Amino acid sequence: MTLHDAAWLDLMYNNRARVSNFAECVDRWQRESARARVQLRGVLDQRYGVSGRERLDIFPADRPGAPVAVFIHGGYWRSMDKSDHSFLAPALHAMGATVVLPGYDLCPALTIPQITMQMVRALAWVWRHIERFNGDPSRITVMGHSAGGHLTAMLLSCRWSDFDPSLPASLVQRGLSISGLHNLEPVSRAPFLREDLKLTAEDVRRASPALLPAPRQACLYAVAGAEESSEFVRQTQLIQSAWGPSVVPVCEVIPGLNHFTVVDALGHSGSRLNQLARELIEASSVD
């Protein structure tokens, strides 16, 4: 196997092959998510667009004027669903936040740039309507895992007023990219993803956060698990190198976590990842 050849890329990026019990993790997420939806009694499948997956699950905070925590699911833009991640809502809700889980259409039906624009529309909807759900639109923190980490960074890069002049330029100021993919070039060459993602060179250029200018008013925390592949660790470090430590002040590899257990850690009170999420959510109240 040669470094960066097809087999090496699959070895680095195919997390389901790397983690033998990934299916057990996902099954547990789904069971815990079903319980969380009953526990929190949120507003499910709120439409933000016209397609079947352009929906939001919203779990309102107990009091008006709360910070807003948006979590974007992963799955290499081609699998998973917002409903698989409701299990994270109780931990974020316990921080006093209104919690939003957006859905999006999947590759190959859409391209990654098109999915990115769905998330732009989702966040624009949140900014306009979240007060109905006890959220403060000026206090939005976005978090995401893997493909969701990529989308989180893209939202920090968004030129909101170009999309809609009525939107504030700093609609999203804080983000947490968990095992995020920040340069899509190697992803575009991984054989197990190629047919579904159909990434062109132009897609890579315009949808890789690390290849875009650093956002002027933003704070991104980037983390990965120490048991992930060296490429996921590199992708995490890459965004700090590209955007600089003033924009990415936290860039950490957390011991003992793989590509799936790192998601669990977000929901565990007292974990390092849970602590970082709380920092970002609480920082929104003093901006």
C-alpha positions as CSV (number, residue, x, y, z in Angstrom):
1,M,0.0,0.0,0.0
2,T,1.4,3.4,-1.0
3,L,0.8,6.5,1.0
4,H,-2.1,8.4,-0.4
5,D,-3.1,5.7,-3.0
6,A,-6.7,4.5,-3.2
7,A,-6.3,1.7,-0.6
8,W,-4.6,4.1,1.8
9,L,-7.4,6.7,1.5
10,D,-10.0,4.1,2.2
11,L,-8.1,2.9,5.2
12,M,-7.9,6.5,6.5
13,Y,-11.4,7.6,5.8
14,N,-13.7,4.5,6.0
15,N,-14.6,4.8,9.7
16,R,-17.2,2.0,9.6
17,A,-14.4,-0.4,8.5
18,R,-12.0,1.0,11.2
19,V,-14.4,0.7,14.1
20,S,-15.7,-2.8,14.5
21,N,-18.7,-2.0,16.7
22,F,-19.9,1.1,14.8
23,A,-23.3,-0.6,14.1
24,E,-23.9,-1.1,17.8
25,C,-23.1,2.6,18.4
26,V,-25.6,3.8,15.8
27,D,-28.3,1.4,17.2
28,R,-27.7,2.8,20.6
29,W,-28.0,6.3,19.3
30,Q,-31.3,5.6,17.7
31,R,-32.7,4.0,20.9
32,E,-31.5,6.8,23.1
33,S,-32.8,9.4,20.6
34,A,-36.3,7.9,20.6
35,R,-36.3,8.3,24.4
36,A,-35.0,11.8,24.2
37,R,-37.7,12.9,21.9
38,V,-40.3,11.6,24.4
39,Q,-38.5,13.2,27.3
40,L,-38.1,16.7,25.8
41,R,-41.4,16.8,23.8
42,G,-39.9,19.0,21.0
43,V,-41.3,20.3,17.8
44,L,-40.4,17.7,15.2
45,D,-40.0,18.0,11.4
46,Q,-40.5,21.8,11.3
47,R,-40.2,22.7,7.6
48,Y,-37.4,25.2,6.5
49,G,-37.5,24.3,2.8
50,V,-39.4,22.4,0.2
51,S,-37.7,19.0,0.1
52,G,-38.6,16.1,2.3
53,R,-35.4,16.3,4.4
54,E,-35.4,20.1,4.8
55,R,-36.8,19.8,8.3
56,L,-35.7,20.8,11.8
57,D,-36.3,19.1,15.1
58,I,-36.5,21.8,17.8
59,F,-36.3,21.3,21.6
60,P,-37.2,24.7,23.2
61,A,-35.4,26.0,26.2
62,D,-37.4,26.4,29.4
63,R,-37.1,30.2,29.3
64,P,-37.2,32.9,26.6
65,G,-34.0,34.5,25.5
66,A,-32.0,31.3,25.6
67,P,-28.8,30.6,23.6
68,V,-29.3,28.3,20.6
69,A,-27.3,25.1,20.0
70,V,-27.6,23.7,16.5
71,F,-26.2,20.2,15.9
72,I,-25.5,19.0,12.3
73,H,-25.2,15.2,11.9
74,G,-22.5,13.4,10.0
75,G,-22.6,10.4,7.7
76,Y,-20.3,11.6,4.8
77,W,-23.2,13.7,3.4
78,R,-24.7,10.4,2.2
79,S,-26.3,8.7,5.2
80,M,-27.7,9.2,8.7
81,D,-30.5,11.5,9.8
82,K,-31.2,14.2,12.3
83,S,-33.4,11.8,14.2
84,D,-30.4,9.6,14.9
85,H,-28.9,12.4,17.1
86,S,-31.7,13.5,19.3
87,F,-29.8,11.7,22.1
88,L,-27.6,14.8,22.3
89,A,-30.4,17.2,22.9
90,P,-30.8,16.5,26.7
91,A,-27.2,17.4,27.4
92,L,-27.4,20.6,25.4
93,H,-30.8,21.5,26.7
94,A,-29.4,21.1,30.3
95,M,-27.0,23.9,29.4
96,G,-30.0,26.2,29.1
97,A,-30.1,26.1,25.3
98,T,-32.8,25.8,22.7
99,V,-31.6,22.8,20.7
100,V,-32.0,22.5,16.9
101,L,-31.2,19.5,14.8
102,P,-31.4,20.2,11.0
103,G,-31.9,17.6,8.4
104,Y,-30.6,17.8,4.8
105,D,-30.8,15.9,1.5
106,L,-28.1,13.3,0.9
107,C,-25.6,12.6,-1.9
108,P,-25.8,11.6,-4.7
109,A,-29.2,13.3,-5.0
110,L,-27.5,16.6,-4.1
111,T,-23.9,17.7,-4.2
112,I,-22.0,18.9,-1.2
113,P,-22.2,22.6,-2.2
114,Q,-26.0,22.1,-2.6
115,I,-26.2,20.5,0.9
116,T,-24.2,23.4,2.3
117,M,-26.7,25.8,0.9
118,Q,-29.5,23.8,2.5
119,M,-27.8,24.4,5.9
120,V,-27.5,28.1,5.0
121,R,-31.3,28.2,4.5
122,A,-31.8,26.2,7.7
123,L,-29.8,28.7,9.8
124,A,-31.5,31.7,8.1
125,W,-34.9,30.1,9.2
126,V,-33.5,29.6,12.7
127,W,-32.5,33.3,12.9
128,R,-35.9,34.5,11.7
129,H,-38.1,32.1,13.8
130,I,-36.2,30.8,16.8
131,E,-37.7,33.4,19.2
132,R,-40.9,31.4,18.9
133,F,-39.0,28.5,20.6
134,N,-37.5,30.6,23.4
135,G,-34.2,31.1,21.5
136,D,-32.2,34.3,21.1
137,P,-31.2,34.6,17.4
138,S,-28.1,36.6,18.3
139,R,-26.7,33.7,20.4
140,I,-26.4,30.8,17.9
141,T,-23.7,28.2,18.3
142,V,-23.4,25.5,15.6
143,M,-21.9,22.1,16.2
144,G,-21.4,19.2,13.9
145,H,-19.7,15.8,13.6
146,S,-17.6,14.6,10.6
147,A,-19.6,15.9,7.5
148,G,-21.5,18.0,10.1
149,G,-18.2,19.4,11.3
150,H,-17.5,20.4,7.7
151,L,-20.9,22.1,7.4
152,T,-20.3,23.9,10.7
153,A,-17.1,25.4,9.4
154,M,-18.8,26.3,6.1
155,L,-21.5,28.2,8.0
156,L,-18.9,30.3,9.8
157,S,-17.5,31.1,6.4
158,C,-20.8,32.1,4.9
159,R,-21.3,35.6,3.6
160,W,-24.8,36.0,5.0
161,S,-25.6,39.4,3.6
162,D,-24.7,38.1,0.1
163,F,-27.2,35.3,0.5
164,D,-29.9,37.7,1.9
165,P,-29.2,41.3,2.7
166,S,-31.7,41.2,5.5
167,L,-29.5,38.7,7.4
168,P,-26.8,39.9,9.8
169,A,-23.2,39.4,8.7
170,S,-22.4,37.6,11.9
171,L,-25.4,35.3,12.0
172,V,-23.1,32.4,13.1
173,Q,-20.1,33.4,15.2
174,R,-19.3,30.3,17.2
175,G,-18.8,26.7,16.1
176,L,-17.6,23.3,17.2
177,S,-16.2,21.0,14.5
178,I,-16.0,17.4,15.8
179,S,-13.9,15.2,13.6
180,G,-14.6,17.6,10.8
181,L,-13.5,17.3,7.2
182,H,-11.9,20.6,6.3
183,N,-10.2,19.9,3.0
184,L,-12.3,17.7,0.6
185,E,-9.5,16.9,-1.9
186,P,-8.5,13.6,-0.3
187,V,-12.1,12.7,0.3
188,S,-12.8,13.2,-3.4
189,R,-10.3,10.4,-4.2
190,A,-11.4,7.8,-1.6
191,P,-12.9,4.9,-3.7
192,F,-15.6,4.0,-1.2
193,L,-17.0,7.6,-1.4
194,R,-16.3,8.6,-5.0
195,E,-19.5,7.4,-6.7
196,D,-21.9,8.9,-4.1
197,L,-20.1,12.2,-3.6
198,K,-19.1,12.9,-7.2
199,L,-16.8,15.7,-6.0
200,T,-15.4,17.8,-8.8
201,A,-12.3,20.0,-8.5
202,E,-14.5,23.0,-8.4
203,D,-16.6,21.5,-5.6
204,V,-13.4,20.9,-3.6
205,R,-12.3,24.4,-4.1
206,R,-15.5,26.2,-3.1
207,A,-16.6,23.7,-0.4
208,S,-13.4,23.1,1.6
209,P,-13.3,25.4,4.6
210,A,-9.5,25.2,4.8
211,L,-9.3,26.6,1.3
212,L,-11.5,29.6,2.1
213,P,-10.6,32.9,3.8
214,A,-10.7,32.8,7.5
215,P,-14.0,34.4,8.8
216,R,-13.4,37.8,10.3
217,Q,-15.7,37.5,13.3
218,A,-15.8,33.9,14.4
219,C,-14.6,31.4,16.9
220,L,-14.3,27.7,15.9
221,Y,-13.2,24.9,18.2
222,A,-11.9,21.9,16.3
223,V,-11.5,18.5,18.0
224,A,-11.0,14.8,17.1
225,G,-10.6,11.6,18.9
226,A,-7.1,10.3,19.5
227,E,-8.1,6.8,18.2
228,E,-9.2,8.2,14.9
229,S,-7.0,7.8,11.8
230,S,-4.1,10.1,11.3
231,E,-6.0,11.8,8.5
232,F,-8.9,12.9,10.8
233,V,-6.3,14.2,13.2
234,R,-4.6,16.1,10.3
235,Q,-8.0,17.4,9.1
236,T,-8.6,18.8,12.6
237,Q,-5.2,20.5,12.8
238,L,-5.5,21.7,9.2
239,I,-8.3,24.2,10.0
240,Q,-6.3,25.9,12.7
241,S,-3.3,26.1,10.4
242,A,-5.5,27.6,7.6
243,W,-7.6,30.0,9.7
244,G,-5.1,30.7,12.5
245,P,-5.3,30.4,16.3
246,S,-7.2,33.6,16.7
247,V,-10.1,32.1,14.8
248,V,-9.5,28.5,16.0
249,P,-8.2,28.9,19.5
250,V,-9.0,25.3,20.5
251,C,-7.6,22.4,18.4
252,E,-7.5,19.2,20.4
253,V,-7.1,15.5,20.1
254,I,-9.0,13.9,22.9
255,P,-7.6,10.6,24.3
256,G,-9.5,7.4,24.2
257,L,-12.1,8.4,21.6
258,N,-12.7,7.0,18.1
259,H,-14.9,8.4,15.3
260,F,-18.1,7.3,17.0
261,T,-17.4,7.5,20.7
262,V,-16.4,11.1,20.2
263,V,-20.0,11.9,19.5
264,D,-21.0,10.2,22.7
265,A,-18.6,12.4,24.6
266,L,-20.5,15.5,23.6
267,G,-23.5,14.2,25.6
268,H,-21.6,13.2,28.7
269,S,-21.6,15.8,31.4
270,G,-18.1,16.5,32.6
271,S,-16.3,15.3,29.5
272,R,-13.8,17.6,27.8
273,L,-16.0,17.8,24.7
274,N,-19.1,18.6,26.7
275,Q,-17.1,21.3,28.5
276,L,-16.0,22.9,25.2
277,A,-19.6,23.0,24.0
278,R,-20.7,24.6,27.2
279,E,-17.9,27.2,26.9
280,L,-19.2,28.2,23.4
281,I,-22.8,28.3,24.5
282,E,-22.1,30.4,27.6
283,A,-19.8,32.7,25.6
284,S,-22.7,33.7,23.5
285,S,-24.3,35.5,26.4
286,V,-21.3,37.9,26.8
287,D,-20.5,38.7,23.1
